[in-house]
Amino acid sequence: MSVPYLLNFLPASPFKRPPLRVPVSVILEQIAEGESWGDILTAYPELQREDIQAAIYYAKASLDHSEVRVAGA
């Protein structure tokens, strides 16, 4: 799955009405909280490992030109 395709959402099952869409922020939050990719894939069986990887690449691309400053510096 290409990063531009994501547009902040990962597609899930097209067979559900309406189709389920999982926000990238939900996936990233679960990773940040320490959930394994396996746990995420179990929670969202419509997703694939490539979808999680694409979410991380999307976050990286979104932040590519951002700066983080150290507090008090």
Protein Blocks (a to p, Z undefined) as FASTA:
>chain_A
ZZklnnopacddfkbccdddddfklmmmmmmnopafklmmmmmmmbcfklmmmmmmmmmm
mmmmgccddehZZ
